[in-house]
Each structure stands twice: as C-alpha cells, then as structure tokens.
Amino acid sequence: MTTILIILAIVLGTLAILQMMKVYENAARLKGGISALPSDSENKYQSKMMLVFLVGYFAFFAWCYFEYVPYLLPESASEHGVALDNLLAFNFIIITVVFVITHIFLFYFAFKYVFSKDRKAEYFTHSNKLEMLWTTVPAIFLAVIIIFGLKAWLEITDEPAEDALTIELYPKQFDWTARYAGNDTKLGLSNYNMISGTNPLGVITDGSVAQMAAELEAEIASIEEELKTVPQGGLKEEELTETVAKRGRQLEKVKSFSSLDNTGLGNDDLLVKSEFYIPVGKSVNFVFRSRDVIHSAYMPHFRAQMNCVPGMTTNFHFVPTITTAQMKEKTRDADFEYYLLCNKICGAAHYNMKMVIKVVEEDEYNQWIAEQKTFAQTIAPAEDGMAVETTTIVGNEISMIEE
Amino acid sequence: MAQDAAHNDHHHEETFIQKYVFSMDHKMISKQFLITGMIMAVIGMIMSSLFRLQLGWQGESFWILNFFLGDKWAPDGILDPNMYLALVTIHGTIMVFFLLTGGLSGTFANLLIPFQIGARDMASGFINMLSYWFFLASSIVMVGSLFVETGPASGGWTVYPPLSALPQAMPGSGMGMTLWLVSMSLFIVSSLLGGLNYVVTVINLRTKGMTMTRLPLSIWALFVTAVIGVLSFPVLFSCALLLIFDRMFGTSFYLSDIHIAGEVLEQTGGSPILFEHLFWFLGHPEVYIVLLPALGITSEVIATNARKPIFGYRAMIGSILAIAFLSFIVWGHHMFITGMNPFLGAVFTFTTLLIAIPSAVKAFNYITTLWKGNIRFTPAMLFSIAMVSTFISGGVTGIILADSALDINVHDTYFVVAHFHIVMGLSAVMAMFAGVYHWFPKMYGKMMNRKLGYAHFWLTFVCAYGVFFPQHFLGLAGVPRRYYSNSEFPMFDELVSLNEMVSIFAIVGAIAQFVFIFNFFYSIFKGQKSTQNPWGSNTLEWTTPVEPIHGNWPGPLPEVHRWAYDYSKPGKEQDFVPQTVPLEEGELDGGAGH
C-alpha cells in the first residue's frame, strides 16, 4: 500500500513539475526567449553565493572541529604514537593553511570578477615567475614533510628491541587468538595443516603431531568404511576417494613435522581469546599470521596497524606507555578499554571481530600469565571421547560460516 | 579534399537501428555511453542511500530496504550484513569503473576528440562501436550479478583474495564474484578498444594547423588518460585472469597455507600480496584515468566562462604528463601496512608526495585563471569551480595518507573514505556535470534549463561536502571502513549523531540528482533550441552545425590558426577568437610560449 502511494506521489510530482516548467517557459517565451547566457542579476546572485558558500564551508569546518574533536582518539598510549601524533598535527597545520588560503582565493576571485559587459578580462597567458613560485614552494614544504615522515617511518619499522616480548595475534573468520611464547620466550612452530578443534593455531609439538595424526587416521578409516557402503562408480564414491587421498596427503605432511627440530618450543605457549594483557613500558613485538583470509590488526589507541596475510608472517612492535587504569582516569570514562579491531574486510561479521587489550603493571601481568594454561595442558588428552569432541567443534565452525 | 567530398556523398538516410543502436558515429556513441553511465550511476547512488540508512540508524528497520532487497537480504527491513558488504562493493565498482571510467571517458572522449581536433569521426568507427557494446554487455552482467541467489560480489571493490577467491569465505564470493570477474573482463576489453582508438585518433587525425601545442587541454587530458588506460588495464586483466584460474582450476597464484571452513586447502606457494601489487598497478593509474578527464573538462569550462586564457597552458600540459608518469610508480602507497619492506615503503612515500607538486600547479593555475577574469556563472562554471574546490579539499588530505608513518593509523578508516570520495569521486562527478551542462547544446542541439541547473548545483555541492567532510573526523576517531555497524565498540558511541548527519546529507543529495535527470530528459525533448556557439567558445566543435550531421562539418574540414584560449585578447572586438580565425599580421599565437 505504502509502495503504491509513493509511486503515485512520484508520478504526480513529476507531472506537476512538468506543468510548472511549461508555464515558466511560456512566460519566458512571451518576454522574448531565454538567453543561453546567465543574466546580469543571475551572475551577481551566484557570485555572492560564492562568498556565502566560502563562509558556510569554513563555519561547517569549525563546527565539526569543536563538536567532534573531543570524541577523537585519546592521546597515544604508545611511545612511537606520541611522535606520530605530533607529526600529524604538524602536517595538519600545513594542509589547513593551504586549504584555507586557496579556498579564500578561489571563492573570492569568483565573487570579485563577476561578468560585466563593460569590462574585458585580463589577457594573462602565463608567467614563468609565478609558475616557478608555486612549483618550488610546495616542493620545499613537501621535502620537509617527506623528511619528517620517513624519519618516523624508519624508526617505527626498525628491528624490535632484543628483550621485546613476543606475542602472536592470529585471526580467523571471525575472532582473534593471542599466543604468548611462555617461559622459553620463543613461540613454538606452527603449520596450517595442524589446525584442529583443540589446536586452533596449528602449533607443532610432539603431542599435537601425534594427536593430529591419530585424528586424521581415524577420519580416513571412517571414510573408507563409508566407501564400502556407497554404490561403485558413482559421484559419491569419487568424492569420498578424493577426500581420502587429500587427508592422506595431509597426514604425510603432519607426520613429517615430527622430524623437525625444536618441536618442544610450543609446549609452554599460552593461547588466549577475547582479551589479552601486555605490560606497560615494555617493548612488545606482535607477529601476525592468518588462518583464512586477509585481516588487519588495528590497535588505534597505540597508533598501530598491520595486515595479517595467510601464507606469510608480518610484525609490528611498540611500547605501551599508559595502563588501562590510567587511561580510564585520563578519559574520565570508567568503562574505557583498549581494543584490537579487524580493519580489512573479511566477511559478514568483520564489524565485530575484536579483542580487549589490557595494559597493566608488570606484577599484574606476571600474575595473569601464571593463571593461563599452557598449550601442552590444553591438548592433554581428556581420556576418551577426544575424537568425538574434535569433530563436533569442526562441525560447529562449518555451520557458523554457512550462517 | 577529394576524400572529404567522397565522404559527403556517402551521407545517406540511416535506419533507426543504424542511427540509434548500432551506430558508428562518435556523437551517438558518446550519448550511448552517457546514458548507460547515468543509469549505472543511479543504481550506484541508490545503493549508497540504502547502506547509508543502515549506517545512520544502525539496526533500525526501513520498509524501503525491504522494498529494494526483499525478505532475504533485508528481513523486516533490517539490512543483512552480507548484503551491506555487497552494496558497498558494487557501489564502489559501479562508481569507479562504470560511471567515472566508462561513463566519463566514454562520453567526453567520444564527443570531444573528433570535434575538437577537427576530425570527421574516430579513427575506427567500428572499434568505437565495439567499445560501447562491450561496455553495455559488462554493465548488464554487473547489474545481473545483483540477482544471483548468493548475492553479488561482496569483498570490497578491490576484491582482495583469498576472500574473493573462496566461495567458502563469504556467499558473495560464489556466483556473484564469477560474474564480477566476467563483467570486469568485458569492461577492460571495452576500455582498451576505446583507449586505442582515442590515442590513434588524436595522433593521426588532427586537422591542418592543429599542432599538439594548440590542442585544447581537454584533448590533452583525454589523450593522456587513454595512454594510461592502455598501459595499465592489461595488468588488471592478467590480475583478474589469475584470480579466475585460482577460483576455477585450482591454481595457487594468490593462495597459500589456508585453512577455511574446517578444511585445509592444498594450494601453496602463492601470495595474496601479489594480487594487491597487480591490482594497484592498475588501481592507482585508474585514479588518474578518472581525474584527468575531469581536469580537462574543468580547464575548458573555466577558460570559456572566465573569458580568459587558461593560465600556464604549457605548465598544464607538463603537469598532466608528470601526473601520468608518476601515477605508475606510486601504487605501493595502498600497501604500506601489508608488511612490505620498509625501504620500499619509503620509496613509495617519496614518489607519492611528488605528485602533489604537479597537482598544486594545476590548482594554482585554475585559481589564477579566475583572477581578473570576467566570470559568467553558468551551471557548468559553478560545477567547475566546485571541482577545483573538491580537488584541493581532497588533495591536501592525500599528503597525510601518502606519508607511510601517518598512514599506519588512518589506513582503511573513514579518513581514507573521505579523502578519495572528495578528491576523486566528487571532483570527477562535478566535472562530469560541468561537461554535461556545457556540451549539452552540442549533443542535443538544445539548452538545459538554467534555473534547475542552479538548484541542482547548490543542493549537490552542499550535500557532497555534508556527506564527506565529517567523515574525516570518523577516520581520526579510528572508525574502520566497511563496518556494518559501529555499535560493537563503545569507543564509537559518541559518533552516532555524526553518522546520522552524514546519512541525511547523502539521502537529500541523492534525491537532488533527480532534478538533474528531469532537466536532462526534459531538455532533450522540450528544451530551448541552442544557437551554434552559445557560450562564445573558441574550440572547433562550436563551428559545426547545431543539428549534428554525419561527418561533423558540411564542407571541408576547418583549418586551425591559433591556440584554443584567445579569450579577451587585446585589440579584438569580441571577447573570443575562434581557432579557425587566421592570425593577423604580427599577431602572436598565445600558446606558443612567448
């Protein structure tokens, strides 16, 4: 019903405008036709509107500034972020000056030099002096911007400190897992072939390799069982045979991991979800991988961002300087939290892929770390029923993605 | 000359199909591009209004969402997150490629190149026709992809794999993505056919006296645009082709080490970053494929309506060439945070910031052209002044994004959305409107209604800034782009009112475009008849008859004696001197750099 009414309104509206146009043009025709060129009064009116717009535009700028600047990101909570904020402010001053001056000239000239029959425009084709001026002046400013910018960039992307704390952030559709290196301060090896319900990051340890191999063998066996029941030569048979071959290849890879050195590194790794802690004042080196598609780890309060790309490792390091508790005071917001966001389109739930980051004093950090379960503990066989649990989790993942 | 005469003899009555459908006449093909582009633009604009409804009033129900998207994608009038991503993706694709590449270059290169260089038509009318038909086919496939069951492509207009490569990753990466790739492949063929034709025509078919340094800047811009397109689109083609291979034939150009939907994929050794390199190798020149024609149109309209020579003609040509060259060595600034070697990032920062110099020269030259001009405020002139404003407003924030260090925290936020919509989207759209208002008399022999033009201009210009200017603040608050909703993060709660304001401006601005569409079609049928040279312009298109004819000029081709910008030349009676007027004794040609 509403639809019909709206369509009716649009049709009637168009007809009304058509009629008005007719009346307007007939009246104009009586007056001797409409000139192709704007009349003097039209020119005057539009030229004044140029000034009105200029003032309105600047006023809108100022209003937005005072209205929304209080809600921008609070002061940077990382060491390099403070330098970045200063650089940003410096650049903003330059571009705002350029923006204001050019706009004043643009709209003021448009206002001032409105058409008049009694006047001819200045025949001014070029001026090498002027053109040199506005080639070199921007070049000088840009040189300054480039030098400051690259200095900051090279400092940020420099090697992390020797004693930096290493944390892996591992995204998948649609959540994050953080992994800490544990007592040995080294992250365990990992591989995507090792990913299972109990081993979401595919960490390689002797225990997880054995478990994964057993899981795959069980799956192969059960599919082979099923193969006996399906009709020969059918599509289903082909599909199952292919799956068996695929799992077989995966099994071979998984078995080959047991011959790697350093498979012990992963045992003491800590895996956490939904929130993770970092100690204030200590350099943290984040390393990123991805399970499925490209994600981006964005920590705006720390002025930090890096893409997480399947098939490669990236990293970003910074020194947090303000604890969550301190920031709650500074922002006068008792609910303030630091967040890790996903900032590369990754699917339907991209917009709520998050983790809370807690910046705490070293003591509290150590205490929290001590409470976490190590990887070896999380995969320790819960006696029987293990295989069943795994398949259900994998099943859940599939259904979640299909939703 | 003999050839010209023979050509005229061939001028016979055409059937309806020959004239309006399978036309090989550049003027008709230009109109075909324009109208197809307008239809695509309306679709893209409606999409933006739909997702702005969701962003302005998050999670609320709107019957109009349900009306357009049905129960599947907007159950109870609430937008589905997958459909939100699909709308964003197809909006971007349509606006960048179908409106501002195909629509803009297709319309004005076809209309202006033969007219302004003094040629009877394009070098190859047949290839020109093919170019349009590939464009139409690609538009139809793109629009058709909206109707597949799993929805259209939804991975963003940049379609980064693995998201776009794997149907398991999101529903839009199924059939919708296949159609997207098919459509883009057709589009690239269209662009290449068109581009080659434009380049060949400008090089070979200039009339007597039309040296390269007498060409109007519009032609310089369209010519260089075509060269950029011919050099960069094939790379996008190979990029799309490899993606098709990965999707269909199990290759692993872009895929490696992936575990998705509970399955391990066996593809190894590829890299999604390779896709980004290939994509942006086109993608950044593409920005200038959009922008240069806009700058060309603006140069013409500003000089004509300021009744003043464009300031620094040769510097303008130099800037166009410099921008074109630099556009090929800056693509990495889209990839600062992909983990690329920091040194490489530094190089891309340097080359990117260099582009600011020719861009600044262009902006200052436009402003100087207005200085001591004699400005007539036609709707086209207003849109051109607006274009200079958006070019500056959007351009300056590019300095921040080009700086790899500063890019870290604003990358992929609304700051980027604001930047490229203003500098590329608005500038090109403003210039396209300017072009339509300015050359409408040449296309249809009628005048567009000026009062409606003014109303359209002010509504559009004010709403355009109302939409995009506040988005800088969203970006500085850390709001990522392509978020279906901001309500998951308490840190964005205070920005609700800003989003609402942006949405209101967006919807009012979208409705205002119907003023233009009405004016356009009304004027085609009922508009006042145009005179031969309504704006008092110097360029050759205004020496052709009002009623367009096949071959453009009834007699021999015009001969050119001067540059295109002799406006208000001292000692002349009128305030313009057409290019066909011979130089008087002792008179210097203004463009010759004296």
Interface residues (C-beta under 8 A of the other chain):
Chain A: T2 T3 T14 I17 L18 M21 K22 Y24 E25 G33 I34 A36 L37 P38 E42 N43 Q46 S47 M49 M50 F53 G56 Y57 F60 F61 C64 Y68 V69 P70 Y71 L72 L73 G81 L84 L87 L88 N91 F92 I94 I95 T96 V98 F99 T102 H103 F105 L106 F107 F109 A110 Y113 V114 F115 S116 R119 K120 A121 E122 Y123 F124 T125 H126 S127 L130 E131 W134 T135 P138 A139 L142 I145 I146 G149 L150 A152 W153 L154 I156 T157 Q173 N191 Y192 N193 I195 G202 K246 R249 Q250 R291 D292 V293 I294 S296 Y298 P300 H301 R303 A304 Q305 M306 N307 V309 P310 G311 M312 T313 T314 N315 D335 F336 E337 Y339 L341 C342 N343 K344 I345 C346 G347 A348 A349 H350 Y351 N352 K354 V394 G395 E397 I398 I401 E402
Chain B: W63 F67 P81 N82 L85 G155 G156 Y160 P161 P162 L163 L166 Q168 A169 M170 L255 S256 D257 I258 H259 I260 A261 G262 V264 E266 T268 G270 S271 P272 I273 A306 R307 K308 P309 F311 G312 Y313 R314 A315 I337 T338 G339 P342 G345 A346 T349 F350 L353 L354 A356 I357 A360 V361 A363 F364 N365 Y366 I367 T368 L370 W371 K372 G373 N374 I375 R376 F377 T378 L382 I385 V388 S389 I392 S393 V396 T397 I399 I400 D403 S404 A405 L406 I408 N409 H411 D412 T413 P441 M447 N449 R450 K451 Y454 W458 F461 V462 Y465 G466 F469 P470 F473 L476 A477 G478 P480 R482 Y483 Y484 S485 N486 E488 F489 P490 M491 E494 L495 L498 F518 Y522 K526 Q528 S530 T531 P534 W535 Y565 Y567 S568 K569 P570 D575 G590 G591 G593
